């Protein structure tokens, strides 16, 4: 039986975007391809937005490249950075 601490720790170890796609015992490598692709798109958008909002370094890099976070819609757009 898991303690409440272990359950909370398990939830914290997964980024929120991942929790939307996986159940308690699921793994990304078992996702259907379409679901995995959607997860990847959402994860990339979330990571780029967070980097832009939270890191002066990455904000300057993106501004220097003329890229706003909204322009990065998925993994295929990472080349813009």
C-alpha positions as CSV (number, residue, x, y, z in Angstrom):
1,X,0.0,0.0,0.0
2,X,1.3,3.4,-1.0
3,X,1.5,6.2,1.6
4,X,0.0,9.6,0.9
5,X,3.6,10.9,0.6
6,X,4.4,8.3,-2.1
7,X,1.3,9.2,-4.0
8,X,2.1,12.9,-3.9
9,X,5.7,12.3,-4.9
10,X,4.5,10.2,-7.9
11,X,2.3,13.1,-9.0
12,X,5.1,15.6,-8.6
13,X,7.5,13.5,-10.7
14,X,5.3,14.0,-13.8
15,X,4.9,17.3,-15.5
16,X,1.3,18.5,-15.7
17,X,1.1,18.1,-19.4
18,X,2.0,14.5,-19.1
19,X,-0.6,13.8,-16.4
20,X,-3.3,14.9,-18.9
21,X,-2.2,12.0,-21.2
22,X,-1.3,9.2,-18.8
23,X,-3.1,7.4,-16.1
24,X,-1.5,6.4,-12.8
25,X,0.4,3.3,-14.2
26,X,0.7,4.2,-17.9
27,X,3.9,4.9,-19.8
28,X,4.6,7.2,-22.8
29,X,6.1,4.3,-24.8
30,X,2.7,2.5,-24.7
31,X,0.7,5.5,-26.0
32,X,-0.9,5.2,-29.4
33,X,1.0,7.2,-32.0
34,X,-1.6,9.9,-32.5
35,X,-1.9,10.4,-28.7
36,X,1.9,10.6,-28.4
37,X,2.1,13.2,-31.2
38,X,-0.5,15.4,-29.5
39,X,1.3,15.0,-26.2
40,X,4.6,16.0,-27.8
41,X,3.0,19.1,-29.4
42,X,1.5,20.2,-26.1
43,X,4.7,19.5,-24.2
44,X,6.9,21.5,-26.6
45,X,4.4,24.5,-26.5
46,X,4.4,24.4,-22.6
47,X,8.2,24.1,-22.4
48,X,8.9,26.9,-24.8
49,X,6.3,29.2,-23.2
50,X,7.8,28.5,-19.7
51,X,11.3,29.2,-20.9
52,X,10.3,32.5,-22.5
53,X,8.3,33.6,-19.4
54,X,10.8,32.4,-16.8
55,X,14.3,32.7,-18.2
56,X,15.8,36.0,-19.3
57,X,18.5,34.0,-21.2
58,X,15.9,32.1,-23.3
59,X,13.8,35.1,-23.8
60,X,16.8,37.0,-25.3
61,X,17.6,34.0,-27.5
62,X,14.0,33.8,-28.8
63,X,13.8,37.5,-29.3
64,X,17.1,37.5,-31.1
65,X,15.8,34.8,-33.4
66,X,12.6,36.8,-33.9
67,X,10.5,34.0,-32.5
68,X,7.5,34.3,-30.1
69,X,6.4,31.2,-28.1
70,X,3.1,31.2,-30.1
71,X,5.1,30.5,-33.3
72,X,6.3,27.2,-31.9
73,X,3.4,24.8,-32.2
74,X,5.2,21.5,-32.0
75,X,8.5,19.6,-32.4
76,X,8.7,20.4,-36.1
77,X,9.0,24.2,-35.1
78,X,12.0,23.8,-32.8
79,X,14.2,24.6,-35.8
80,X,13.0,28.2,-35.5
81,X,14.8,28.5,-32.2
